[in-house]
């Protein structure tokens, strides 16, 4: 009798979606995959900026534009635009999934090649990373 577990075929390439709270280290994790393992790097906010915020003034309010996309039912179009940027057959890392539709779109498009990675750290550490934007820890918490 064999004690070996059955082998499951591994995908030849991966698409890793990275999600987490603001300041948790999503971009650091994604850049690690890019720089150390040669993954193609794609960031949701870059796709959003090119699509809906082409001028520098509107880029300053990119988070607000992102919320407008989600509440206005345009998340599917944003995901379609993002997916067209991913190189077929190449390991890719997608930084900044924010909405369940993001996960669903990538899961549907890449099935077994898709993995979701949630990055988290303490609120204190996240605030330290973003202290330039938020003057006090209480304001950051709010």
C-alpha positions as CSV (number, residue, x, y, z in Angstrom):
1,X,0.0,0.0,0.0
2,X,1.4,3.4,-1.0
3,X,1.4,6.3,1.4
4,X,2.0,8.9,-1.2
5,X,-0.6,11.5,-1.8
6,X,-2.0,11.8,-5.4
7,X,-0.2,14.4,-7.4
8,X,-2.3,17.3,-8.7
9,X,-1.0,19.0,-11.8
10,X,0.5,22.4,-11.2
11,X,-0.4,25.3,-13.5
12,X,2.4,26.2,-15.9
13,X,2.0,29.9,-14.9
14,X,0.3,31.9,-12.2
15,X,-1.8,35.0,-11.9
16,X,-1.6,36.2,-8.3
17,X,-4.1,38.8,-7.1
18,X,-3.0,40.8,-4.0
19,X,-5.6,42.4,-1.7
20,X,-5.4,44.0,1.8
21,X,-6.1,47.1,3.7
22,X,-4.5,50.4,2.8
23,X,-0.8,50.5,3.9
24,X,-0.7,46.7,4.6
25,X,2.2,46.0,2.2
26,X,0.3,44.9,-1.0
27,X,2.6,46.8,-3.3
28,X,5.8,45.6,-1.5
29,X,4.6,42.0,-1.9
30,X,3.7,42.5,-5.5
31,X,7.0,44.1,-6.3
32,X,8.8,41.2,-4.6
33,X,7.1,38.8,-7.1
34,X,8.1,41.1,-9.9
35,X,11.7,41.8,-8.9
36,X,12.7,38.4,-7.4
37,X,10.6,36.0,-9.5
38,X,10.1,37.9,-12.8
39,X,6.3,38.3,-12.6
40,X,4.7,40.9,-14.8
41,X,3.4,43.6,-12.5
42,X,0.0,45.2,-13.1
43,X,-1.7,47.6,-10.6
44,X,-5.4,48.3,-10.6
45,X,-4.9,52.0,-9.8
46,X,-2.7,52.4,-12.9
47,X,-5.4,50.9,-15.2
48,X,-8.0,53.1,-13.5
49,X,-5.8,56.2,-13.9
50,X,-5.2,55.6,-17.6
51,X,-8.9,55.0,-18.2
52,X,-10.6,57.7,-16.1
53,X,-7.9,60.0,-14.7
54,X,-5.6,60.9,-17.5
55,X,-4.7,64.4,-16.1
56,X,-2.6,64.9,-13.0
57,X,-5.3,66.8,-11.1
58,X,-7.7,63.9,-11.3
59,X,-5.0,61.4,-10.3
60,X,-4.9,63.2,-6.9
61,X,-8.5,62.0,-6.4
62,X,-7.9,58.5,-7.7
63,X,-9.4,56.8,-4.6
64,X,-12.6,58.8,-5.1
65,X,-12.7,57.9,-8.8
66,X,-12.3,54.2,-7.8
67,X,-15.3,54.4,-5.5
68,X,-17.3,56.0,-8.3
69,X,-16.4,53.1,-10.6
70,X,-17.6,50.6,-8.0
71,X,-20.8,52.4,-7.1
72,X,-21.6,53.1,-10.7
73,X,-21.4,49.5,-11.9
74,X,-18.3,50.0,-14.0
75,X,-16.1,47.5,-12.1
76,X,-16.6,44.9,-14.9
77,X,-15.2,47.3,-17.5
78,X,-12.2,48.1,-15.2
79,X,-11.5,44.3,-14.9
80,X,-11.8,43.8,-18.6
81,X,-9.2,46.5,-19.2
82,X,-6.9,45.0,-16.6
83,X,-7.2,41.5,-17.9
84,X,-6.2,42.7,-21.4
85,X,-2.9,43.9,-20.0
86,X,-1.9,40.5,-18.6
87,X,0.4,38.5,-20.9
88,X,-1.0,35.0,-21.6
89,X,1.3,32.2,-20.4
90,X,3.4,34.5,-18.2
91,X,3.4,34.7,-14.4
92,X,1.6,37.9,-13.4
93,X,0.9,39.7,-10.2
94,X,-2.0,42.1,-9.9
95,X,-1.7,44.7,-7.1
96,X,-4.8,46.2,-5.4
97,X,-7.9,44.1,-5.7
98,X,-10.6,46.0,-3.8
99,X,-14.0,44.6,-4.9
100,X,-15.4,41.1,-5.0
101,X,-15.9,41.6,-8.7
102,X,-12.1,41.9,-9.1
103,X,-11.7,38.5,-7.6
104,X,-14.5,37.0,-9.6
105,X,-13.3,38.3,-12.9
106,X,-9.7,37.0,-12.4
107,X,-11.0,33.7,-11.0
108,X,-13.2,33.3,-14.1
109,X,-10.5,34.3,-16.6
110,X,-7.7,32.3,-15.1
111,X,-9.3,29.5,-13.1
112,X,-6.7,27.2,-11.7
113,X,-3.9,29.6,-12.6
114,X,-5.3,32.3,-10.3
115,X,-4.4,32.6,-6.6
116,X,-5.6,35.3,-4.2
117,X,-3.1,36.6,-1.6
118,X,-4.3,38.7,1.3
119,X,-1.7,40.9,3.0
120,X,-2.2,42.3,6.5
121,X,-0.4,44.0,9.3
122,X,-1.2,46.0,12.4
123,X,-3.0,49.3,12.2
124,X,0.0,50.9,13.9
125,X,2.4,49.7,11.2
126,X,0.0,50.7,8.4
127,X,-0.3,54.2,9.9
128,X,3.5,54.5,10.2
129,X,3.7,53.7,6.4
130,X,1.1,56.4,5.7
131,X,1.9,59.0,8.3
132,X,2.7,61.5,5.6
133,X,-0.9,61.4,4.5
134,X,-2.5,61.1,8.0
135,X,-1.3,63.5,10.6
136,X,-2.4,61.5,13.6
137,X,-3.1,57.8,14.3
138,X,-6.7,58.7,15.4
139,X,-7.3,60.4,12.0
140,X,-5.9,57.4,10.2
141,X,-8.2,55.0,12.2
142,X,-11.2,57.1,11.3
